[in-house]
Structures are given as structure tokens and as C-alpha cells.
């Protein structure tokens, strides 16, 4: 089991990844969530390469009127909770 973790950076435009599964989004409940997708990214590990499985989440921030995208390895948590936690974490980091 992977420990919970956060990757705060969006995918670069030239990032190479494979889509594994697009998660369904209930737009009535998760109206700000635009994408919830499981992906794999090939990363260099020592002398070789490994595939890293991540969750790519994209949501719309109504306050700043922009779309945010981030990667995480929190697969079991509801997408709206992941987005809310990430947003709170981002606000805390602005303080420091």
C-alpha cells in the first residue's frame, strides 16, 4: 500500500502519460470537478524506468475563476474531498 502523498505540480504540456481509467463524475454532486482520471507516468528510477500510478484531478475554482489540476496517489478518497483538501493546503502554503 502506498502512503498518502501529494504531488502539487500539474502535468507539463510535454509530459508523457498513459490514461488507465477515467472515473465517472456525478455532475449534480461534484459540479466543480472536471476530470478524475487514473494515469501512469514513466519515471527514471536509478538506472532504469518504472511506471508510477497517479490520479489526475482537474477542478474549477469559483473564487479565482480558474481551473486547477494536480496529481495525487490518494485513490480511495472521494474526488470532491481530495479537491477541497488540496485547496485548503494551497491556502495554508500561501501563508508561509
N, C-alpha and C positions, 0 to 999 in steps of 0.2 A: 504494500500500500504506500502510495506517495504521501508525504506530509503536505498539509495545506501550504500553499505558496501563491505568490502574486508575481506577475510579470507586468510591469506598468507601461511598457512601451508598445505602441501599435506596430503592426507589421509594416515593414518598409515596402515601398512600391515594388521593389525588385526582389522581395522575399519569395523563395520557392517553397511552397507547401502543398500538401495534398488534402483535399476535403475527404473526410471519412464519413461524416454523417451530419446532416442538417437537422437540428432539433426543431420540432413544431413549436410555434409560438401562438399562444391564445391571446389574440389582439384585444379582446374585451378586458382581460386582466392585466396584460403586460403591454399596454399601448405604447410605451416609450421604447420597448425592446425591439430592435430592428433585425437582429441576427443572433442566433445561438448555434454555433457550429463546432463540431469536433474536427480537429485538423492534426496532421503530423508535419513536423518540420525536421529536416535532416540537419543535424549539428555535428561539428567536429568534436571528437572525444578522444583525447590522447593522440594516437597515430591513426585512428580510424574514424568512422562515422556511425552515428546512432540516430534513430528516429525518436523524436520527442513528441508525445501526445499531449495536446493542449486544447483548451476550449477558447474559441474566439467569439467574444461577445461585443456587439455594437448596440448602443442605445442613444436616444436623443435626450439631451439635457435642455429642459424647457427654460431654465433660468438664464443660461448663457446662450441659448438658441444655437446649439451646435451638436454634431454627432460625435460621440466618443467611442473609441474602440480599444479593447485591451485583451490580453491573454492571461489565462489562469489555468491552474491544474485542479481547481475545485469543481469536480464533476457532479457531485451528489446534491449540491445546494440549488435551490430554485434560482432561475436566472434573474428575477427581479431583486432578490436578496443580494446576490453577488453584485449586481449593478449598484445597489444602494450602499453596500459596504465599501465598494471601491470609491464611490463618490465621497463618502464621509472621510475615508482615508486620504483622498486627494486634498480635501479642505484642511485636514489636520496638518498635512505636509506643507501647505502654504503658510501656516503659522510659523514654522521653523525655517 
